[in-house]
Amino acid sequence: MSDDLFDGPGSSSGISWEEINGRLLLITPHSVETGIKTSYGDTDAVRADVVVLDGPDAPDEYADTLIFPRVLQGQVRKNAGTGRMNLGRLGQGNKKPGQSPPWMLGDPTDADKAIARNYLAQNSQPPF
C-alpha cells in the first residue's frame, strides 16, 4: 500500500466474485439497501466495505460497495451498522436446479484471523 493519500477517480464497476473466488475477505457491512433498481428488477443489497486480504493484489479494497449475492448478504446482514466485521474465504455452495451456485463465506482459520489482525493493525490510522 502506498503512502500517497490520493487515489484517482474510482470505477463504477463492482466486485467480480469470480475473480476473487477462494480469497480471504474482510467485510464491514454498513447498511441494508432495499428496492435497488437493476436490469433484473428491484432487489436488496448490503452496502459494505470489502477488503481482499490475500492474492496478488492484496490488500485490494472496495469501499462502499453493494453486495448482491443473497446467501452472502444473509451472512453479513446482521452486522450492518454495528461496526463489527465478517471474515471468511469466498466460495460457492451447492446450486439449486436452474440456479447458479450461491456465493458465501467459509469459516476463517486461525491463520486467516492472523492475516486480518495484521491488516487491521497496519491500517487502523485515520488519514487526519
Beta strands, then each sheet from edge to edge (+ up, - down):
strand 1: 24-38
strand 2: 41-52
strand 3: 60-67
strand 4: 86-92
strand 5: 103-106
sheet 1: 3+ 2- 1+ 4- 5+
end
